[in-house]
Amino acid sequence: TGSPMSGRRVGFCLSDKKRKRMNLHAFHRCSLTDPSLGEFFLSQIDLARPLVPQGPFDVIVHKLSDVIVEAEHDSRSQQLLANFQSYVAAHPGTVLLDPLPAMTQLLDRFASYRIMTKLHNSLRDWRICSPPYLEIHSVSDPSSIQQAVMAQGLSFPIICKTRVAHGSLSHEMSLIFSEGSLADIHPPCVLQSFVNHGAVLHKVFVVGDQHFCVERPSLKNFPSGPCDRETIFFNSHQVSKPESSSDLTAVSRIVGVTSEAVAALVKELRVQLGMALFGVDVIINIQTHTLTVIDINIFPGYEGVPQFFSALLSHIESVLDKQTFAGPQAVGPSATSTALSTSRTVDTRSLSDAARDNRLPLRFCSCHPGFQMKHNSCFYFIVEEAEEMVTYSCVEVMQIGNSQNSRNSLHTVIIIAQNIY
């Protein structure tokens, strides 16, 4: 009896700081006030203890950014991360919000900005874009950086951000006004053309299929083009938090975002990222009124979104309902050999249509050795007879190495995939 969430266990694996900000007690109270939801249990996961006795979990909501970043140089963090990954691999039925590989790419602004750049083509009809940017990998002589800035089409002023998009240092930024001041940067970093936007930042908070827009203060307008002004160093939290009061912000005029364009942006990013909990920083170019994406954030604070708890509950309910309806579809790398021994006939056109309607919750997990991977695609199928791979994306199904479109044909394929939510 009860709803599909009856008796479900939701584990939260968060830092102390994130846990306090989220206020899990309020989350639990929210769940109790909705009579449509059945009983489920919240628990806080302690990475320092064995995970198996703390489970089982139907869903794990986590933000392991600290652990992932520290694991690059800290052996204890490496072990904690390895233990978590081992638990997830051994429990493929546990839904992870969000997948670790997806979250990891957003910790690197080089990776996330490459994703942002693709939006110009995929969302051209909505006049959505991101500013020109340049990756600076290491210390170089000023002249080579100046040449790269010109070649990449950046214009002054230029905003400089750290490569790592996590931690207190990631909020330390600078605004550069001339070629000579490019000597002030500290690689590795990202240089991005500054766009005048009336000192208004639109924070888009995504929770599964829902999203919420909140206005925040932002950097004021500056004259376009190079000038002799000294570099401005600032902390973005001191400029763009709800309670911020800074000399660098001065609202000139507010240009609103269109709900349809934001919805299109969120839908595209959910496909590109494979994530359910993220934030997008959006500004409106005061000259062109173009919706401009300037950053993507992992599991943000959702400040100013009172509906966050109910939206997260709704998403968890939806995820578990789909899992119950679809049955166990996920296979991990350890199960690859089993999956490769099973095949079935699938109409690839029906797969394409189903995915367009968001009825196909599958994503690439692993593939038989020897087949080439294409990381910008979402789904992979192995065609047994022809020994070639068919790559599925939300646009079309094509055969690699064969120009003939295969959308209308039947193939015996092996689907190696995992759930995506």
N, C-alpha and C positions, 0 to 999 in steps of 0.2 A: 504494500500500500504506500501512498505518498507519492511525491513527485519523483522524476528520474534522478534527482540529486540526493534522494534519501540515503542516509548513512555514508555519504561520500566523505573522504578525507582530503583536505586541502593543506598542504605544507607550504610555509613561507620561509624562504631562505634569503634573509636580508641582513645587511649590516645593522648595527645598533642604531646608527643615525637614521637610516632609512626606515627601520621598524618604528622608531618614535614618531617620525613624520607621518607615516601611514596611519598610526593609531589603530592597531588591529582590534582593540576592544570596540571601537566605533564600527569597524567592519562587521564584527560579530553581532552587535546590536542591530545593525541594518539588516542582516540576514534573518533575524528573529521577527522583524516587523513586517516581513512579506509572507503572508499566509500561503502563497502559491509555491513557496520553496519548501522542500522537505528537510529533514534533519541532515546536517553535515557537520564535520568537525574540523576546526582550525587548529593547527599546531605549528609551533616555531621550530624550525630545523636548526640543530647545532652541528655545524660542519666539523667541529673538533671531536665529536662523538661518532661511533659507528652509525651508519644511516639505516641499516636493516632493522634494528630494534625500534627505531623511531617511526618506521612505516607500519603498514604500507600506505602509499599515497595514490590517490586518483589523479591529483593535479599538484604540481609544484610551481609556485609563483616565486621567482627569484630575481635577484640582481647581484650577480657575482662579479661585477666590474672590478671591485677592489682586488679580489682574489686573482682574476685573470691578469690584470696589469702587474701585480706583485709577483705572480708566478714566473715572470720573465727573469727575475733575479733572486727570488727567495725560495729556498728549498721547502720550507714548511707550506707556503702557499701552493707550490707545485704538488705536494702530496694531498692537500685538501681538495684541489681541483681534480686530481687523478681519482681520488676516492668518490667524488661526486659523479664524475663521468662513468666510473665503473658501475655505480649504483644504477644510473640511468640506462646504461647498456644492458644491465641484467634485468631491468624491469621495463620492457618496451611498451607495456600498457599504460605506464604513467605519462600523463601529458605534461610537457614542459612549456611553461610560459616565461620566457621564449626560448627557442632553440639556441644552444650555446654558439654554434658557428655564426648564426645571424647576429647575435649580440656582439660577438667579438669584432665583426667587421665595422660596427659603428663606433668602436673604441678608437679606430684609426681614421682620422679625417681624410687621409689620402683615399681610403676606400669609400667612405661615405660621400665624398665630393664627386667621385667618379659616378656614383649612382645618381647624384643630383644632376650632373651634367646630361645624363640620358633623358631627363624629364623634358628637355627642350624639344626633343623629337617626338617622344611618346605622347606628350600633352600639348602639342603645338596648337591644336584647335582651341585650347583654353587659354592661350597666351600665358603659359606658365614657363618659367625659366629659372636659371640660377646664374649668378654673376660669373664672369671669367675668373679663373683661379690658376695658381701656379704652385706646384709642389717643390719645396726646397728641401732636399734630402740631407745635405751636409754643407759645411762652411765652404763658400766659394769666394773668388775675388769679386768685388763690387761690379766690375764691368760685365762679367758674364751673367750676373743676376739681372742687371739692367737690360741686357740684350734679351734675356729670357722673358722678362716682363713685357717688353715691346712685342716680341714674337707671339706671345700668348694673348695679346690684345687687352692687357690690363690697363686701367686708367686711374690716375690719382684723383682723390686720396685712395690709399690701399690699406685694407685692414689685415693685420697679421695675427694668426692664431696658432697655437701649439698643435703639433701633429696628434698627440694623445688627447682624446676627447673625454677625459675622465680625471677627476681629482681637482683639488683647489687650483693647481697650476693651469689647468685647461681653461680657466676663466680669465687668466691674465692675457690681455690682448694689447695691441698698439695700433695707432692710426698714423700712417706714413704719408707725408705730403710731397716728397720730392725724391728724385733718383739718389741724391746724395745721402738721404736719410735711410736708404735701404741697408746701410751699414749697421743700423740699430737692430736688425732682426737676429734671432737666435735659432738656427736650424736644430733639428728638423721642424719645419713649420709650413703653414699654408698661407699664401698671399692671395687675397680676394679683393676685387674691385669694390669699393664702397659705393653704395647706391643711396642717394637721398630719398628718404621715405617719411619725412614729416615727423620724425622722432617717435613713431608708433610701431611697436613690434606686435605681431599677431602670433600668439602661441597656440598651436593646434595640438590638442591632446587626444591621442587615439586609444580606444579601448575596444578591441575587436572590431565589430561592424559599426560602432558608434564613435563619434568624435565631437570635440567641444573646442570652441575658439574663445580665447581670453586675450584682451588687449593689455599690453605692458608698455611702460616708457622705454625709450630707446635713444640712440645717438641722434643728436640734432643734425640739421642739414649743414653741409660745408660747401664752399665754392668748388666747382669742378675744375680739374686741371692742377698741374703742379704749382707749388708756391713755396715761399721760404719759411713757412711755419715749422716749428720744431715738432718732433714726433710726440704724440700724446699716448701715454701709457695708462691703461685703466683696467679695472676688474669688471667684467660684464655683469656680475651679480649686483654690484653697487650701482649699476645703471638701469638694469631691466627687471629687478625684483619688484613685486607689487608696492612695497614700502620704500622703494628707492627714491632718493632726492639728490640729484647730481647736477653740477653746472654743465655737464655734457649733454643734457637732455633739455629740449625746449620745443614743445609741440607747436607746429606751425598750422597745420590743418590735417584733419583726419580723413583718410580715404578708406572706406570699408572694403572688406573682401566679399566676393560673391559666394554664396553658400554652394552653388553648383560647381564652381571651380575648385573650391576646397574639397568637396566630396570626390571629385575626379582625381585630385591629387592624392588623397588618402587611399582611395581604391588602388591606384597605380603603385603607391609605395608599399602597400600591404603585399602586393604580388612580388615586387622587386625585393623586399626585405624578408618576406616570410615570417613576419612578426605581428603580434597583436597589441603589444604595449610599448608605444613610443611617442615621441613628440616631434613636431616640425616647427621650426622658426620661419615665419613668413613675413615679408614686408611688401609694401606696394610702392613701386617706383612712381614718384610724384610727377615725373615728366610723361611717362608712357602709360601709367596705370597698370603696368604688367605685374602680375603676382609673381614674386621672386622668392625662391627658397634659398635660405642662407645657412641652415644647419639642420641636422637630424639628431635627436637625443634618445638615448636608451632609457626606458622606464622612468620618465620624468616625475616631478613631485606632484603634479596635478593640482597645484595651488590655484584656487579660484574655480574649482570644478566640484561643487557640492554633490553632484550626481556620480562621482567616481566610484564609490562603494557599490551602489546599485548597478552601475554599468559593468563593473568587474564581476559581480555575482551573476548578472545576466549572461555575460560571455562564458563564464565557467559552466553555467547550466547548459548553454548552447553546445559547448565543446563536448561535454559528457553525454548529452543527448545524441549528438552525431556519432560518438564513439559507440554508444550502446546500439544505435540503429545499424551502423555499418559493420560492427564486429571488429575483432582484432585484425587490422590490415598492415600494421607496421612490421617491418622486418629489419633487424639490425645487421651490421656487417657479419656477425657471427652466424647469422642464419642465411647468408648468401647462397651457400652451397645447396641448402634445402630449397630455396626459392628457384634456383636455376634448374631444378629437376622437374618443375611443374610448369605447364603451359596451358593457355586457353585461347580460344578464338575471340577476338575483340574487334568491333567495328571502330576504326580510329576516328571516323567522323562523329560518332556518338560521343566518344571521349572528348573531342574538341567542343562539341555543343554543350556537354555537361559542364565542362570547366568554365565556359563563358557564362553559364548560369550559376557559377559557384556551387555546383552540386558534386564536384569531384575533389574531395579533400586529400589529394595525393601530392607528394613531393619527392624528388630524388633523394635516395638514401645511399645506395651503393650499386656497383655495377661489376659485371664479370671482367676480370683483368684482360687487358689487350684491347678494350674498346676505348676510343678517345672520348674524353669528357668535354662538354661545353658548359661552362659554369653559369652562363647567362640564361640558361634554359631551365625550366621548372621540372620537366618530366622526361624520363628516359625509358625507351622500350627496346628490347632486343628482338629482332626478327630472325627466327631460327632458320628458316629455309634459305634466306639470302645471306645469313651471317653478317648482317649489318644493323646498325642502330637507327631507330627512328626517334627523333627528338620532338617532344611535344612542348609547345609554349602556349600561352593564352591567345596567341594570334593564329597559329596554324600548326599542322603536323607535316613535317618534311622528312625525307630520307637523306641521311648524310651520304654524300658521295653519289647521289642520284638526283638529277634535276627534276625528275617527274614527281609531281605532287601526289601524295599518297592519301589524301584526306578521304577519298571516296572508296578506298579498297579495304578488303579484309586481310588481316595478317594474324598468324599465330605468334603471339608475343609473350614475353615474360615481363611482368610488371614488378620492378624492385623499387619500393617506395616506402615512405613513412608518412604518417598523418601530418598535415599542416593546419594550423588553426590561426 
